[in-house]
Amino acid sequence: MRKMKNINKKGMGTVEMVIIIAVLVALALVFREGLMNYASRVMEFVFDDGRITGAFGG
């Protein structure tokens, strides 16, 4: 088994980060419709004035 002495380890972290970001972007594109629906429901729940005034008895 050969030992590799001249390995550039500085670029390894960068390459790993680029791969992780690419995978996340690909997943976001694949599940775009579901993510948008989920985000809309969360925003409606958070910013629903009826829930806020009802919760505090106002």
PQR file of N, CA, C, O and H, with PARSE charges and radii, in Angstrom:
ATOM      1  N   MET A   1       0.846  -1.186   0.000 -0.4000 1.5000
ATOM      2  CA  MET A   1       0.000   0.000   0.000 -0.0000 2.0000
ATOM      3  C   MET A   1       0.883   1.238   0.000  0.5500 1.7000
ATOM      4  O   MET A   1       1.794   1.365   0.818 -0.5500 1.4000
ATOM      5  N   ARG A   2       0.608   2.134  -0.912 -0.4000 1.5000
ATOM      6  CA  ARG A   2       1.406   3.351  -1.033 -0.0000 2.0000
ATOM      7  C   ARG A   2       0.950   4.409  -0.035  0.5500 1.7000
ATOM      8  O   ARG A   2      -0.231   4.534   0.289 -0.5500 1.4000
ATOM      9  H   ARG A   2      -0.132   2.031  -1.577  0.4000 1.0000
ATOM     10  N   LYS A   3       1.924   5.151   0.427 -0.4000 1.5000
ATOM     11  CA  LYS A   3       1.601   6.299   1.268 -0.0000 2.0000
ATOM     12  C   LYS A   3       1.697   7.548   0.406  0.5500 1.7000
ATOM     13  O   LYS A   3       2.716   7.797  -0.237 -0.5500 1.4000
ATOM     14  H   LYS A   3       2.883   5.050   0.163  0.4000 1.0000
ATOM     15  N   MET A   4       0.636   8.321   0.401 -0.4000 1.5000
ATOM     16  CA  MET A   4       0.626   9.547  -0.393 -0.0000 2.0000
ATOM     17  C   MET A   4       1.050  10.705   0.501  0.5500 1.7000
ATOM     18  O   MET A   4       0.364  11.046   1.464 -0.5500 1.4000
ATOM     19  H   MET A   4      -0.193   8.119   0.924  0.4000 1.0000
ATOM     20  N   LYS A   5       2.184  11.300   0.169 -0.4000 1.5000
ATOM     21  CA  LYS A   5       2.714  12.372   1.006 -0.0000 2.0000
ATOM     22  C   LYS A   5       2.251  13.751   0.558  0.5500 1.7000
ATOM     23  O   LYS A   5       2.155  14.663   1.379 -0.5500 1.4000
ATOM     24  H   LYS A   5       2.741  11.023  -0.613  0.4000 1.0000
ATOM     25  N   ASN A   6       1.967  13.917  -0.707 -0.4000 1.5000
ATOM     26  CA  ASN A   6       1.651  15.237  -1.238 -0.0000 2.0000
ATOM     27  C   ASN A   6       0.147  15.418  -1.436  0.5500 1.7000
ATOM     28  O   ASN A   6      -0.300  15.754  -2.533 -0.5500 1.4000
ATOM     29  H   ASN A   6       2.045  13.176  -1.374  0.4000 1.0000
ATOM     30  N   ILE A   7      -0.621  15.201  -0.394 -0.4000 1.5000
ATOM     31  CA  ILE A   7      -2.066  15.384  -0.476 -0.0000 2.0000
ATOM     32  C   ILE A   7      -2.394  16.810  -0.033  0.5500 1.7000
ATOM     33  O   ILE A   7      -1.953  17.268   1.021 -0.5500 1.4000
ATOM     34  H   ILE A   7      -0.258  14.928   0.497  0.4000 1.0000
ATOM     35  N   ASN A   8      -3.165  17.485  -0.849 -0.4000 1.5000
ATOM     36  CA  ASN A   8      -3.586  18.845  -0.524 -0.0000 2.0000
ATOM     37  C   ASN A   8      -4.817  18.761   0.372  0.5500 1.7000
ATOM     38  O   ASN A   8      -5.924  18.546  -0.121 -0.5500 1.4000
ATOM     39  H   ASN A   8      -3.524  17.113  -1.706  0.4000 1.0000
ATOM     40  N   LYS A   9      -4.640  18.928   1.673 -0.4000 1.5000
ATOM     41  CA  LYS A   9      -5.750  18.808   2.612 -0.0000 2.0000
ATOM     42  C   LYS A   9      -6.499  20.115   2.806  0.5500 1.7000
ATOM     43  O   LYS A   9      -7.594  20.119   3.369 -0.5500 1.4000
ATOM     44  H   LYS A   9      -3.741  19.103   2.074  0.4000 1.0000
ATOM     45  N   LYS A  10      -5.934  21.217   2.353 -0.4000 1.5000
ATOM     46  CA  LYS A  10      -6.618  22.499   2.510 -0.0000 2.0000
ATOM     47  C   LYS A  10      -7.895  22.547   1.681  0.5500 1.7000
ATOM     48  O   LYS A  10      -8.892  23.120   2.120 -0.5500 1.4000
ATOM     49  H   LYS A  10      -5.045  21.214   1.896  0.4000 1.0000
ATOM     50  N   GLY A  11      -7.879  21.960   0.503 -0.4000 1.5000
ATOM     51  CA  GLY A  11      -9.030  22.002  -0.377 -0.0000 2.0000
ATOM     52  C   GLY A  11     -10.103  20.997  -0.029  0.5500 1.7000
ATOM     53  O   GLY A  11     -11.216  21.088  -0.549 -0.5500 1.4000
ATOM     54  H   GLY A  11      -7.069  21.495   0.147  0.4000 1.0000
ATOM     55  N   MET A  12      -9.809  20.048   0.826 -0.4000 1.5000
ATOM     56  CA  MET A  12     -10.780  19.004   1.148 -0.0000 2.0000
ATOM     57  C   MET A  12     -12.019  19.574   1.829  0.5500 1.7000
ATOM     58  O   MET A  12     -13.132  19.160   1.504 -0.5500 1.4000
ATOM     59  H   MET A  12      -8.905  19.973   1.248  0.4000 1.0000
ATOM     60  N   GLY A  13     -11.865  20.485   2.736 -0.4000 1.5000
ATOM     61  CA  GLY A  13     -13.007  21.088   3.413 -0.0000 2.0000
ATOM     62  C   GLY A  13     -13.879  21.863   2.445  0.5500 1.7000
ATOM     63  O   GLY A  13     -15.106  21.826   2.543 -0.5500 1.4000
ATOM     64  H   GLY A  13     -10.961  20.821   3.000  0.4000 1.0000
ATOM     65  N   THR A  14     -13.261  22.557   1.523 -0.4000 1.5000
ATOM     66  CA  THR A  14     -14.000  23.333   0.531 -0.0000 2.0000
ATOM     67  C   THR A  14     -14.806  22.418  -0.378  0.5500 1.7000
ATOM     68  O   THR A  14     -15.976  22.680  -0.659 -0.5500 1.4000
ATOM     69  H   THR A  14     -12.265  22.587   1.444  0.4000 1.0000
ATOM     70  N   VAL A  15     -14.174  21.348  -0.833 -0.4000 1.5000
ATOM     71  CA  VAL A  15     -14.866  20.412  -1.718 -0.0000 2.0000
ATOM     72  C   VAL A  15     -16.046  19.777  -0.997  0.5500 1.7000
ATOM     73  O   VAL A  15     -17.121  19.632  -1.580 -0.5500 1.4000
ATOM     74  H   VAL A  15     -13.224  21.136  -0.605  0.4000 1.0000
ATOM     75  N   GLU A  16     -15.865  19.401   0.246 -0.4000 1.5000
ATOM     76  CA  GLU A  16     -16.956  18.804   1.016 -0.0000 2.0000
ATOM     77  C   GLU A  16     -18.108  19.782   1.188  0.5500 1.7000
ATOM     78  O   GLU A  16     -19.270  19.392   1.074 -0.5500 1.4000
ATOM     79  H   GLU A  16     -14.992  19.518   0.720  0.4000 1.0000
ATOM     80  N   MET A  17     -17.806  21.038   1.459 -0.4000 1.5000
ATOM     81  CA  MET A  17     -18.858  22.035   1.631 -0.0000 2.0000
ATOM     82  C   MET A  17     -19.612  22.258   0.322  0.5500 1.7000
ATOM     83  O   MET A  17     -20.835  22.398   0.339 -0.5500 1.4000
ATOM     84  H   MET A  17     -16.862  21.354   1.551  0.4000 1.0000
ATOM     85  N   VAL A  18     -18.920  22.295  -0.794 -0.4000 1.5000
ATOM     86  CA  VAL A  18     -19.569  22.475  -2.097 -0.0000 2.0000
ATOM     87  C   VAL A  18     -20.493  21.300  -2.389  0.5500 1.7000
ATOM     88  O   VAL A  18     -21.597  21.494  -2.899 -0.5500 1.4000
ATOM     89  H   VAL A  18     -17.926  22.182  -0.808  0.4000 1.0000
ATOM     90  N   ILE A  19     -20.057  20.088  -2.074 -0.4000 1.5000
ATOM     91  CA  ILE A  19     -20.892  18.910  -2.303 -0.0000 2.0000
ATOM     92  C   ILE A  19     -22.137  18.954  -1.423  0.5500 1.7000
ATOM     93  O   ILE A  19     -23.233  18.648  -1.892 -0.5500 1.4000
ATOM     94  H   ILE A  19     -19.161  19.930  -1.660  0.4000 1.0000
ATOM     95  N   ILE A  20     -21.982  19.329  -0.159 -0.4000 1.5000
ATOM     96  CA  ILE A  20     -23.125  19.415   0.754 -0.0000 2.0000
ATOM     97  C   ILE A  20     -24.119  20.462   0.265  0.5500 1.7000
ATOM     98  O   ILE A  20     -25.325  20.217   0.274 -0.5500 1.4000
ATOM     99  H   ILE A  20     -21.092  19.578   0.221  0.4000 1.0000
ATOM    100  N   ILE A  21     -23.632  21.621  -0.159 -0.4000 1.5000
ATOM    101  CA  ILE A  21     -24.516  22.675  -0.652 -0.0000 2.0000
ATOM    102  C   ILE A  21     -25.233  22.224  -1.915  0.5500 1.7000
ATOM    103  O   ILE A  21     -26.420  22.497  -2.087 -0.5500 1.4000
ATOM    104  H   ILE A  21     -22.652  21.820  -0.165  0.4000 1.0000
ATOM    105  N   ALA A  22     -24.520  21.534  -2.802 -0.4000 1.5000
ATOM    106  CA  ALA A  22     -25.137  21.044  -4.038 -0.0000 2.0000
ATOM    107  C   ALA A  22     -26.246  20.041  -3.735  0.5500 1.7000
ATOM    108  O   ALA A  22     -27.297  20.069  -4.376 -0.5500 1.4000
ATOM    109  H   ALA A  22     -23.555  21.312  -2.663  0.4000 1.0000
ATOM    110  N   VAL A  23     -26.022  19.160  -2.769 -0.4000 1.5000
ATOM    111  CA  VAL A  23     -27.044  18.186  -2.394 -0.0000 2.0000
ATOM    112  C   VAL A  23     -28.256  18.892  -1.797  0.5500 1.7000
ATOM    113  O   VAL A  23     -29.390  18.530  -2.114 -0.5500 1.4000
ATOM    114  H   VAL A  23     -25.168  19.138  -2.249  0.4000 1.0000
ATOM    115  N   LEU A  24     -28.047  19.879  -0.952 -0.4000 1.5000
ATOM    116  CA  LEU A  24     -29.166  20.617  -0.357 -0.0000 2.0000
ATOM    117  C   LEU A  24     -29.974  21.369  -1.411  0.5500 1.7000
ATOM    118  O   LEU A  24     -31.203  21.395  -1.355 -0.5500 1.4000
ATOM    119  H   LEU A  24     -27.126  20.173  -0.695  0.4000 1.0000
ATOM    120  N   VAL A  25     -29.286  21.977  -2.367 -0.4000 1.5000
ATOM    121  CA  VAL A  25     -29.983  22.685  -3.443 -0.0000 2.0000
ATOM    122  C   VAL A  25     -30.787  21.697  -4.288  0.5500 1.7000
ATOM    123  O   VAL A  25     -31.925  21.979  -4.662 -0.5500 1.4000
ATOM    124  H   VAL A  25     -28.287  21.956  -2.413  0.4000 1.0000
ATOM    125  N   ALA A  26     -30.195  20.544  -4.587 -0.4000 1.5000
ATOM    126  CA  ALA A  26     -30.903  19.528  -5.374 -0.0000 2.0000
ATOM    127  C   ALA A  26     -32.153  19.045  -4.635  0.5500 1.7000
ATOM    128  O   ALA A  26     -33.212  18.894  -5.245 -0.5500 1.4000
ATOM    129  H   ALA A  26     -29.270  20.315  -4.283  0.4000 1.0000
ATOM    130  N   LEU A  27     -32.036  18.804  -3.337 -0.4000 1.5000
ATOM    131  CA  LEU A  27     -33.204  18.387  -2.556 -0.0000 2.0000
ATOM    132  C   LEU A  27     -34.275  19.469  -2.536  0.5500 1.7000
ATOM    133  O   LEU A  27     -35.465  19.171  -2.638 -0.5500 1.4000
ATOM    134  H   LEU A  27     -31.176  18.927  -2.842  0.4000 1.0000
ATOM    135  N   ALA A  28     -33.858  20.713  -2.407 -0.4000 1.5000
ATOM    136  CA  ALA A  28     -34.820  21.813  -2.396 -0.0000 2.0000
ATOM    137  C   ALA A  28     -35.548  21.899  -3.736  0.5500 1.7000
ATOM    138  O   ALA A  28     -36.747  22.178  -3.770 -0.5500 1.4000
ATOM    139  H   ALA A  28     -32.891  20.955  -2.325  0.4000 1.0000
ATOM    140  N   LEU A  29     -34.840  21.665  -4.832 -0.4000 1.5000
ATOM    141  CA  LEU A  29     -35.485  21.707  -6.144 -0.0000 2.0000
ATOM    142  C   LEU A  29     -36.435  20.533  -6.336  0.5500 1.7000
ATOM    143  O   LEU A  29     -37.503  20.689  -6.928 -0.5500 1.4000
ATOM    144  H   LEU A  29     -33.867  21.438  -4.804  0.4000 1.0000
ATOM    145  N   VAL A  30     -36.059  19.370  -5.845 -0.4000 1.5000
ATOM    146  CA  VAL A  30     -36.900  18.189  -5.998 -0.0000 2.0000
ATOM    147  C   VAL A  30     -38.188  18.337  -5.184  0.5500 1.7000
ATOM    148  O   VAL A  30     -39.274  18.008  -5.660 -0.5500 1.4000
ATOM    149  H   VAL A  30     -35.191  19.243  -5.363  0.4000 1.0000
ATOM    150  N   PHE A  31     -38.054  18.829  -3.966 -0.4000 1.5000
ATOM    151  CA  PHE A  31     -39.209  18.934  -3.070 -0.0000 2.0000
ATOM    152  C   PHE A  31     -39.739  20.365  -2.982  0.5500 1.7000
ATOM    153  O   PHE A  31     -40.316  20.748  -1.964 -0.5500 1.4000
ATOM    154  H   PHE A  31     -37.172  19.095  -3.579  0.4000 1.0000
ATOM    155  N   ARG A  32     -39.551  21.149  -4.030 -0.4000 1.5000
ATOM    156  CA  ARG A  32     -39.909  22.568  -4.028 -0.0000 2.0000
ATOM    157  C   ARG A  32     -41.391  22.796  -3.712  0.5500 1.7000
ATOM    158  O   ARG A  32     -41.725  23.633  -2.873 -0.5500 1.4000
ATOM    159  H   ARG A  32     -39.082  20.838  -4.856  0.4000 1.0000
ATOM    160  N   GLU A  33     -42.261  22.069  -4.369 -0.4000 1.5000
ATOM    161  CA  GLU A  33     -43.708  22.269  -4.182 -0.0000 2.0000
ATOM    162  C   GLU A  33     -44.121  21.978  -2.734  0.5500 1.7000
ATOM    163  O   GLU A  33     -44.855  22.761  -2.131 -0.5500 1.4000
ATOM    164  H   GLU A  33     -41.991  21.389  -5.050  0.4000 1.0000
ATOM    165  N   GLY A  34     -43.660  20.878  -2.188 -0.4000 1.5000
ATOM    166  CA  GLY A  34     -43.995  20.525  -0.813 -0.0000 2.0000
ATOM    167  C   GLY A  34     -43.434  21.522   0.184  0.5500 1.7000
ATOM    168  O   GLY A  34     -44.098  21.873   1.159 -0.5500 1.4000
ATOM    169  H   GLY A  34     -43.064  20.242  -2.679  0.4000 1.0000
ATOM    170  N   LEU A  35     -42.212  21.979  -0.056 -0.4000 1.5000
ATOM    171  CA  LEU A  35     -41.601  22.963   0.843 -0.0000 2.0000
ATOM    172  C   LEU A  35     -42.348  24.292   0.803  0.5500 1.7000
ATOM    173  O   LEU A  35     -42.526  24.938   1.835 -0.5500 1.4000
ATOM    174  H   LEU A  35     -41.672  21.693  -0.848  0.4000 1.0000
ATOM    175  N   MET A  36     -42.783  24.700  -0.389 -0.4000 1.5000
ATOM    176  CA  MET A  36     -43.526  25.956  -0.491 -0.0000 2.0000
ATOM    177  C   MET A  36     -44.870  25.857   0.218  0.5500 1.7000
ATOM    178  O   MET A  36     -45.285  26.800   0.892 -0.5500 1.4000
ATOM    179  H   MET A  36     -42.638  24.175  -1.227  0.4000 1.0000
ATOM    180  N   ASN A  37     -45.556  24.725   0.074 -0.4000 1.5000
ATOM    181  CA  ASN A  37     -46.832  24.538   0.772 -0.0000 2.0000
ATOM    182  C   ASN A  37     -46.633  24.547   2.278  0.5500 1.7000
ATOM    183  O   ASN A  37     -47.410  25.161   3.008 -0.5500 1.4000
ATOM    184  H   ASN A  37     -45.220  23.959  -0.473  0.4000 1.0000
ATOM    185  N   TYR A  38     -45.604  23.876   2.736 -0.4000 1.5000
ATOM    186  CA  TYR A  38     -45.317  23.833   4.175 -0.0000 2.0000
ATOM    187  C   TYR A  38     -44.996  25.234   4.696  0.5500 1.7000
ATOM    188  O   TYR A  38     -45.493  25.632   5.750 -0.5500 1.4000
ATOM    189  H   TYR A  38     -44.972  23.377   2.143  0.4000 1.0000
ATOM    190  N   ALA A  39     -44.172  25.979   3.967 -0.4000 1.5000
ATOM    191  CA  ALA A  39     -43.810  27.328   4.395 -0.0000 2.0000
ATOM    192  C   ALA A  39     -45.045  28.233   4.435  0.5500 1.7000
ATOM    193  O   ALA A  39     -45.177  29.062   5.336 -0.5500 1.4000
ATOM    194  H   ALA A  39     -43.768  25.656   3.111  0.4000 1.0000
ATOM    195  N   SER A  40     -45.941  28.077   3.469 -0.4000 1.5000
ATOM    196  CA  SER A  40     -47.166  28.887   3.460 -0.0000 2.0000
ATOM    197  C   SER A  40     -48.029  28.587   4.669  0.5500 1.7000
ATOM    198  O   SER A  40     -48.559  29.503   5.298 -0.5500 1.4000
ATOM    199  H   SER A  40     -45.834  27.404   2.737  0.4000 1.0000
ATOM    200  N   ARG A  41     -48.174  27.311   5.001 -0.4000 1.5000
ATOM    201  CA  ARG A  41     -48.986  26.951   6.173 -0.0000 2.0000
ATOM    202  C   ARG A  41     -48.378  27.478   7.460  0.5500 1.7000
ATOM    203  O   ARG A  41     -49.097  27.944   8.343 -0.5500 1.4000
ATOM    204  H   ARG A  41     -47.743  26.567   4.491  0.4000 1.0000
ATOM    205  N   VAL A  42     -47.066  27.409   7.570 -0.4000 1.5000
ATOM    206  CA  VAL A  42     -46.398  27.915   8.779 -0.0000 2.0000
ATOM    207  C   VAL A  42     -46.593  29.417   8.889  0.5500 1.7000
ATOM    208  O   VAL A  42     -46.886  29.927   9.970 -0.5500 1.4000
ATOM    209  H   VAL A  42     -46.482  27.030   6.852  0.4000 1.0000
ATOM    210  N   MET A  43     -46.433  30.136   7.771 -0.4000 1.5000
ATOM    211  CA  MET A  43     -46.604  31.589   7.801 -0.0000 2.0000
ATOM    212  C   MET A  43     -48.039  31.971   8.144  0.5500 1.7000
ATOM    213  O   MET A  43     -48.264  32.910   8.908 -0.5500 1.4000
ATOM    214  H   MET A  43     -46.195  29.722   6.892  0.4000 1.0000
ATOM    215  N   GLU A  44     -49.006  31.256   7.588 -0.4000 1.5000
ATOM    216  CA  GLU A  44     -50.396  31.542   7.914 -0.0000 2.0000
ATOM    217  C   GLU A  44     -50.668  31.304   9.393  0.5500 1.7000
ATOM    218  O   GLU A  44     -51.396  32.072  10.022 -0.5500 1.4000
ATOM    219  H   GLU A  44     -48.823  30.494   6.968  0.4000 1.0000
ATOM    220  N   PHE A  45     -50.099  30.261   9.943 -0.4000 1.5000
ATOM    221  CA  PHE A  45     -50.303  29.960  11.363 -0.0000 2.0000
ATOM    222  C   PHE A  45     -49.656  31.023  12.241  0.5500 1.7000
ATOM    223  O   PHE A  45     -50.254  31.477  13.216 -0.5500 1.4000
ATOM    224  H   PHE A  45     -49.508  29.637   9.432  0.4000 1.0000
ATOM    225  N   VAL A  46     -48.443  31.415  11.898 -0.4000 1.5000
ATOM    226  CA  VAL A  46     -47.696  32.375  12.726 -0.0000 2.0000
ATOM    227  C   VAL A  46     -48.333  33.760  12.680  0.5500 1.7000
ATOM    228  O   VAL A  46     -48.435  34.435  13.705 -0.5500 1.4000
ATOM    229  H   VAL A  46     -47.957  31.046  11.105  0.4000 1.0000
ATOM    230  N   PHE A  47     -48.763  34.182  11.491 -0.4000 1.5000
ATOM    231  CA  PHE A  47     -49.246  35.550  11.337 -0.0000 2.0000
ATOM    232  C   PHE A  47     -50.766  35.656  11.341  0.5500 1.7000
ATOM    233  O   PHE A  47     -51.301  36.675  10.905 -0.5500 1.4000
ATOM    234  H   PHE A  47     -48.680  33.633  10.659  0.4000 1.0000
ATOM    235  N   ASP A  48     -51.470  34.648  11.812 -0.4000 1.5000
ATOM    236  CA  ASP A  48     -52.929  34.689  11.897 -0.0000 2.0000
ATOM    237  C   ASP A  48     -53.332  35.515  13.114  0.5500 1.7000
ATOM    238  O   ASP A  48     -53.107  35.102  14.252 -0.5500 1.4000
ATOM    239  H   ASP A  48     -51.035  33.820  12.166  0.4000 1.0000
ATOM    240  N   ASP A  49     -53.930  36.688  12.872 -0.4000 1.5000
ATOM    241  CA  ASP A  49     -54.311  37.579  13.961 -0.0000 2.0000
ATOM    242  C   ASP A  49     -55.387  36.982  14.855  0.5500 1.7000
ATOM    243  O   ASP A  49     -55.419  37.271  16.051 -0.5500 1.4000
ATOM    244  H   ASP A  49     -54.112  37.024  11.948  0.4000 1.0000
ATOM    245  N   GLY A  50     -56.256  36.167  14.311 -0.4000 1.5000
ATOM    246  CA  GLY A  50     -57.304  35.553  15.101 -0.0000 2.0000
ATOM    247  C   GLY A  50     -56.746  34.660  16.187  0.5500 1.7000
ATOM    248  O   GLY A  50     -57.285  34.626  17.293 -0.5500 1.4000
ATOM    249  H   GLY A  50     -56.230  35.932  13.339  0.4000 1.0000
ATOM    250  N   ARG A  51     -55.707  33.955  15.903 -0.4000 1.5000
ATOM    251  CA  ARG A  51     -55.094  33.067  16.899 -0.0000 2.0000
ATOM    252  C   ARG A  51     -54.412  33.879  18.002  0.5500 1.7000
ATOM    253  O   ARG A  51     -54.438  33.497  19.172 -0.5500 1.4000
ATOM    254  H   ARG A  51     -55.270  33.983  15.004  0.4000 1.0000
ATOM    255  N   ILE A  52     -53.811  34.987  17.622 -0.4000 1.5000
ATOM    256  CA  ILE A  52     -53.080  35.782  18.615 -0.0000 2.0000
ATOM    257  C   ILE A  52     -54.068  36.441  19.586  0.5500 1.7000
ATOM    258  O   ILE A  52     -53.876  36.359  20.799 -0.5500 1.4000
ATOM    259  H   ILE A  52     -53.790  35.298  16.672  0.4000 1.0000
ATOM    260  N   THR A  53     -55.107  37.083  19.081 -0.4000 1.5000
ATOM    261  CA  THR A  53     -56.044  37.776  19.980 -0.0000 2.0000
ATOM    262  C   THR A  53     -56.857  36.762  20.796  0.5500 1.7000
ATOM    263  O   THR A  53     -57.208  37.028  21.945 -0.5500 1.4000
ATOM    264  H   THR A  53     -55.263  37.149  18.096  0.4000 1.0000
ATOM    265  N   GLY A  54     -57.156  35.590  20.194 -0.4000 1.5000
ATOM    266  CA  GLY A  54     -57.898  34.574  20.917 -0.0000 2.0000
ATOM    267  C   GLY A  54     -57.069  33.966  22.036  0.5500 1.7000
ATOM    268  O   GLY A  54     -57.608  33.601  23.080 -0.5500 1.4000
ATOM    269  H   GLY A  54     -56.871  35.374  19.260  0.4000 1.0000
ATOM    270  N   ALA A  55     -55.786  33.855  21.831 -0.4000 1.5000
ATOM    271  CA  ALA A  55     -54.923  33.247  22.822 -0.0000 2.0000
ATOM    272  C   ALA A  55     -54.771  34.126  24.060  0.5500 1.7000
ATOM    273  O   ALA A  55     -54.595  33.617  25.167 -0.5500 1.4000
ATOM    274  H   ALA A  55     -55.348  34.151  20.983  0.4000 1.0000
ATOM    275  N   PHE A  56     -54.838  35.442  23.875 -0.4000 1.5000
ATOM    276  CA  PHE A  56     -54.664  36.355  25.000 -0.0000 2.0000
ATOM    277  C   PHE A  56     -55.984  36.913  25.517  0.5500 1.7000
ATOM    278  O   PHE A  56     -55.997  37.799  26.371 -0.5500 1.4000
ATOM    279  H   PHE A  56     -54.981  35.856  22.976  0.4000 1.0000
ATOM    280  N   GLY A  57     -57.065  36.408  25.011 -0.4000 1.5000
ATOM    281  CA  GLY A  57     -58.365  36.831  25.522 -0.0000 2.0000
ATOM    282  C   GLY A  57     -58.772  38.216  25.094  0.5500 1.7000
ATOM    283  O   GLY A  57     -59.641  38.825  25.717 -0.5500 1.4000
ATOM    284  H   GLY A  57     -57.055  35.688  24.317  0.4000 1.0000
ATOM    285  N   GLY A  58     -58.162  38.730  24.039 -0.4000 1.5000
ATOM    286  CA  GLY A  58     -58.444  40.090  23.625 -0.0000 2.0000
ATOM    287  C   GLY A  58     -59.402  40.139  22.567  0.5500 1.7000
ATOM    288  O   GLY A  58     -59.751  41.224  22.100 -0.5500 1.4000
ATOM    289  H   GLY A  58     -57.456  38.235  23.533  0.4000 1.0000
TER
END
